[in-house]
Amino acid sequence: MKIITGKSITPVKKILSHLLFWVVYYIYDGPISSNVEAVPYKRMISAGISLPVKILATYFTFYLFAKFYNDYKKPVSFTIYMLISVVLFGLLQRSISYNFIYAQFYPEGLIRPLLYAPKIIMEIFGIYSVVGIVATLHFMRQWYVSQQEKQQYKNEKLEAELKYLKAQIHPHFLFNTLNNLYALTIKKSSKAPEIVHKLSQLMSYMLYDSNKPFVPLQKEIDYIENYITLEKIRYGDRLDVSLNIFTGTESYIIAPLLVLPFIENSFKHGFCNDTGMVWVHIDILVNDGKLIIKVENSKSEKNGTEETHQGGIGLQNATKRLDLIYRDGYELQIFDAETYLVTLKIDLPNNF
């Protein structure tokens, strides 16, 4: 049997906790219970004389559990050892009671012989009621520690998954932006330096602020605005972008780099191969603690449905992060018709 004690419990603390339990038990079995006796001190002394056998039986029983619990091939051996120990401890307690307690304080108890079966059974019940109490406390604590370890493992696993997903964002975004920059440098475009400047601002946010579990919502919005600026440089006059930020976003926080993939996806898969006029409309607002984002864009006739938003790495990444961070606290809807529309609603924690 695996005994879970917890890393924070030192051997000294463990010994002290055991001593405290037995002291409390003796106080209950001796001084407190003696109040109903005609001569209280007799009960207190009797409880002290009986206590060592109860302690010995308790720890021996736990020794048997530890020895045989995980050995499923020896249930018969465990049962035999357990029955023998129960009988022996019952006889030992009966002998001590008969020769010391009864002889000194309750001579009327000597009327029955030493090996009187009902008395032995009563002694066994007295011993193993204490064993049962200790076992219950032990397994309750073991269950609690086990649940704590499971929760810790779950939290560590969640954190590892989030770090992995967040790590995917950086190269994914950088790859897309550098491709844009590469195309402009080939054309010797004067827009290339501005892209480098905006990219440095974005990378600063991605490298530093995104390491936090949550950031102010306004920072995420600023990040989105910088991204849109890059896309405007890329598409030029043939891009019509409408970004509407409504009031009420100042006092909220959000997981970093969570909104951008839905906007980035509209550019990447909506009309990246289109040579005509293209548009994106973005609305961001907070209503009663709920972030509402609406992203709608024109669709490229040259892209099939298999290459629309649902196939993007960034979008898949964002959806996984929503599941991990917000679980049942978000709602995502995607409409693929004449235009492509994404609506995202997230329950936000307040920053204050």
C-alpha atoms as one frame of an Amber mdcrd trajectory, in Angstrom:
protein
   0.000   0.000   0.000   1.336   3.404  -0.927   1.256   5.651   2.109   0.856
   9.239   0.954   2.194  11.610   3.551   2.806  14.781   1.569   6.140  16.460
   0.968   5.617  19.112   3.610   5.360  16.649   6.544   8.715  15.957   8.136
   9.370  12.814  10.267   9.354  14.956  13.421   5.981  16.475  12.547   4.633
  13.033  11.745   5.735  11.638  15.115   4.303  14.645  16.944   0.978  14.292
  15.137   0.785  10.614  16.156   1.634  11.459  19.772  -1.015  14.182  19.760
  -3.644  11.729  18.518  -2.903   9.199  21.266  -2.852  11.887  23.952  -6.238
  13.163  22.765  -7.595   9.610  22.648  -6.390   8.882  26.179  -7.935  12.122
  27.461 -11.251  11.036  25.958 -11.009   7.396  27.093  -9.613   8.246  30.530
 -10.322  11.597  32.191 -13.428  12.480  30.166 -15.042   9.027  30.312 -14.198
   8.714  34.028 -16.835  11.326  34.850 -19.509   8.643  34.643 -17.630   6.331
  37.029 -18.192   6.183  40.776 -14.421   6.230  41.314 -12.950   8.268  38.410
  -9.286   7.492  39.016  -9.883   3.775  38.426 -11.070   4.490  34.858  -8.138
   6.811  34.185  -5.587   4.227  35.342  -7.384   1.414  33.475  -7.390   3.437
  30.266  -3.650   4.052  30.623  -2.963   0.331  31.179  -5.057  -0.666  28.113
  -3.595   1.976  25.799  -0.277   0.263  24.845  -2.055  -2.802  23.419  -4.350
  -0.569  21.344  -1.350   1.347  20.014   0.504  -1.875  19.206  -2.542  -3.393
  17.472  -3.075  -0.223  15.409   0.437  -0.026  14.023   0.685  -3.766  13.457
  -2.553  -3.656  11.452  -1.164  -0.840   9.304   2.013  -2.867   8.856  -0.067
  -5.743   7.484  -1.911  -3.381   5.129   1.378  -1.951   3.885   2.825  -5.420
   3.378  -0.083  -7.086   1.593  -2.239  -4.310   0.088  -0.558  -4.273  -3.334
   0.202  -7.977  -3.326  -3.009  -9.274  -4.893  -1.571 -12.793  -5.109  -1.620
 -13.227  -1.321  -5.103 -12.353  -0.063  -5.288 -15.592   1.872  -1.999 -14.856
   3.656  -3.236 -11.391   4.602  -6.501 -12.797   5.966  -4.704 -15.449   8.020
  -2.228 -12.970   9.499  -5.011 -10.539  10.243  -7.194 -13.124  12.024  -4.261
 -14.411  14.043  -3.268 -10.892  15.102  -6.857 -10.043  16.083  -7.099 -13.121
  18.307  -3.642 -12.582  19.842  -4.239  -8.920  20.630  -7.632  -9.833  22.064
  -6.024 -12.450  24.309  -3.235 -10.057  25.310  -5.689  -7.344  26.271  -7.856
  -9.853  28.119  -4.815 -11.102  30.064  -3.774  -7.551  31.044  -7.319  -6.664
  32.075  -7.713  -9.880  34.053  -4.370  -9.783  35.866  -3.974  -6.050  36.449
  -7.150  -4.029  35.970  -9.667  -6.480  37.421  -7.279  -7.685  40.135  -6.640
  -4.121  41.347  -9.888  -2.254  40.744 -12.718  -4.613  39.752 -12.289  -7.944
  41.601 -15.823  -8.962  40.710 -14.575  -9.379  37.155 -12.411 -12.308  38.230
 -15.493 -14.479  38.587 -15.206 -15.334  34.880 -12.222 -17.411  33.741  -9.320
 -15.817  31.842 -10.255 -17.413  28.526 -13.923 -16.464  28.732 -14.911 -15.985
  25.053 -17.457 -13.124  25.426 -14.915 -11.073  27.383 -12.221 -11.720  24.766
 -14.616 -10.619  22.014 -15.412  -7.434  23.952 -11.698  -6.710  24.281 -11.277
  -7.237  20.522 -14.079  -4.791  19.773 -12.536  -2.273  22.157  -9.152  -2.548
  20.435 -10.322  -2.510  16.837 -12.790   0.308  17.297  -9.680   2.440  17.885
  -7.956   0.835  14.876 -11.030   1.709  12.811 -10.918   5.349  13.919  -7.228
   5.636  13.066  -7.741   3.897   9.706 -10.616   6.228   8.840  -8.551   9.322
   9.658  -5.568   7.936   7.755  -7.480   7.099   4.596  -9.383  10.385   4.686
  -6.076  12.210   4.810  -4.633   9.943   2.122  -7.635  10.660  -0.113  -7.255
  14.410   0.494  -3.538  14.395  -0.341  -4.244  12.248  -3.402  -6.850  14.746
  -4.597  -4.387  17.591  -4.011  -1.730  15.771  -6.030  -4.189  15.094  -8.845
  -5.218  18.744  -8.893  -1.583  19.833  -8.881  -0.826  17.462 -11.748  -3.857
  18.754 -13.625  -2.759  22.365 -13.107   0.797  21.577 -14.211  -0.509  19.779
 -17.276  -2.777  22.713 -18.099   0.109  25.156 -17.695   2.328  23.020 -19.930
  -0.363  22.866 -22.620  -0.868  26.627 -22.484   2.874  27.250 -22.761   3.046
  24.903 -25.735   0.141  26.590 -27.492   1.486  30.051 -26.734   4.914  29.045
 -28.046   3.274  28.076 -31.344   1.870  31.580 -31.735   5.225  33.316 -31.951
   6.781  31.445 -34.904   3.408  31.255 -36.657   2.863  35.010 -36.546   6.506
  35.800 -37.271   6.479  33.490 -40.284   3.480  35.283 -41.804   4.848  38.779
 -41.185   8.322  37.983 -42.501   6.745  36.598 -45.664   5.017  39.938 -46.119
   8.249  41.790 -45.431  10.118  39.590 -47.894   7.612  40.396 -50.659   7.977
  44.148 -50.032  11.782  44.049 -49.972  11.794  42.287 -53.347   9.712  45.167
 -54.704  12.033  47.600 -52.886   8.964  49.110 -51.273   9.360  52.129 -48.994
   6.886  50.454 -46.642   9.446  47.845 -45.537  11.034  50.003 -42.772   7.618
  50.765 -41.276   6.815  47.070 -41.222  10.084  46.374 -39.399   9.219  49.059
 -36.830   5.687  47.766 -36.268   6.967  44.209 -36.116   9.442  45.154 -33.382
   6.571  46.618 -31.332   4.534  43.479 -31.799   7.445  41.210 -30.905   8.045
  43.220 -27.727   4.474  42.492 -26.660   4.763  38.837 -27.630   8.059  38.301
 -25.812   7.316  40.156 -22.589   3.625  40.805 -21.933   2.458  37.490 -23.356
   4.412  35.607 -20.657   1.813  36.750 -18.130  -1.346  34.652 -17.672  -3.506
  37.751 -18.176  -2.931  41.243 -19.552  -5.101  44.376 -19.634  -7.643  44.110
 -22.413  -6.516  47.479 -23.730  -3.008  46.111 -24.362  -4.461  43.316 -26.456
  -6.464  45.893 -28.391  -3.335  48.000 -28.973  -1.634  44.868 -30.242  -4.500
  44.249 -32.675  -4.323  47.849 -33.921  -0.600  47.452 -34.658  -1.290  44.247
 -36.522  -3.966  45.902 -38.630  -1.528  48.698 -39.435   0.849  46.076 -40.850
  -1.897  44.612 -42.975  -2.870  48.040 -44.289   0.727  48.537 -45.398   0.640
  45.177 -47.099  -2.653  45.589 -48.972  -2.573  49.312 -49.548  -5.581  51.177
 -50.895  -7.470  48.064 -51.914  -8.051  47.155 -48.236 -10.978  48.631 -46.314
 -10.652  47.999 -42.562 -13.231  49.087 -40.041 -12.131  48.695 -36.405 -14.694
  49.815 -33.841 -13.623  49.819 -30.180 -16.495  50.666 -27.872 -16.088  52.109
 -24.391 -15.913  49.994 -21.258 -12.822  47.912 -22.048 -10.424  49.663 -19.659
 -11.005  47.698 -16.445 -10.810  44.134 -17.780  -8.065  41.570 -18.351  -7.728
  38.786 -20.898  -5.357  35.950 -21.784  -2.712  37.443 -24.112  -2.597  36.715
 -27.852  -6.072  35.214 -27.777  -8.067  37.586 -30.005  -5.547  38.190 -32.782
  -5.745  34.712 -34.441  -9.389  35.335 -35.384  -8.456  38.647 -36.995  -5.262
  37.328 -38.562  -7.184  34.394 -40.007  -9.560  36.754 -41.798  -6.610  38.258
 -43.669  -4.736  35.037 -44.290  -7.577  32.822 -45.499 -10.256  35.307 -46.458
  -8.653  37.128 -49.366  -4.872  36.618 -49.384  -4.981  35.578 -53.066  -7.553
  38.150 -54.095  -6.333  41.014 -56.303  -9.468  43.160 -56.004 -10.945  45.258
 -53.208 -11.182  43.459 -49.893 -12.610  44.439 -46.522 -12.646  43.514 -42.856
 -15.055  44.836 -40.234 -14.130  44.358 -36.557 -16.253  45.296 -33.533 -14.944
  44.939 -29.963 -17.015  45.776 -26.903 -17.598  44.703 -23.301 -21.134  44.352
 -22.004 -21.844  43.220 -18.409 -18.395  41.707 -18.040 -18.622  39.810 -21.317
 -16.207  40.550 -24.149 -17.936  40.475 -27.524 -15.855  40.367 -30.689 -17.268
  40.360 -34.188 -14.970  39.826 -37.168 -16.472  39.825 -40.656 -14.584  39.854
 -43.937 -15.004  39.457 -47.654 -14.115  36.088 -49.151 -11.734  35.300 -51.936
 -13.324  33.463 -54.829  -9.990  31.770 -55.473  -9.973  30.036 -52.069 -12.004
  26.903 -51.606 -13.812  26.183 -48.379 -11.074  23.753 -47.419  -8.694  26.699
 -47.040 -10.962  28.988 -45.111 -10.599  30.028 -41.505 -11.241  26.609 -40.057
  -7.964  25.267 -41.411  -5.648  27.892 -39.907  -3.092  26.867 -37.299  -3.628
  30.111 -35.427  -7.385  29.599 -35.213  -7.047  26.004 -34.034  -4.525  27.194
 -31.474  -6.835  29.931 -30.198  -9.754  27.502 -29.899  -7.661  25.117 -27.802
  -6.551  27.957 -25.551 -10.172  29.069 -25.115 -11.057  25.541 -24.017  -8.179
  25.428 -21.544  -8.482  28.914 -20.051 -12.172  29.811 -20.238 -13.783  26.361
 -20.595 -17.543  26.995 -20.320 -17.024  30.752 -20.109 -16.977  31.458 -23.835
 -19.079  31.075 -26.962 -17.625  30.881 -30.461 -19.744  30.973 -33.623 -18.482
  30.826 -37.218 -20.710  31.568 -40.188 -19.462  30.746 -43.676 -21.760  32.205
 -46.324 -21.301  35.063 -48.779 -19.002  36.611 -46.198 -17.113  35.050 -43.348
 -18.321  36.016 -39.880 -16.828  35.070 -36.512 -18.449  36.079 -33.228 -16.670
  35.381 -29.949 -18.045  36.030 -26.472 -15.850  35.592 -23.371 -16.677  36.073
 -19.693 -13.893  38.348 -18.484 -12.492  38.696 -14.962 -12.332  42.252 -13.709
  -8.905  43.813 -13.346  -9.741  45.453 -10.000
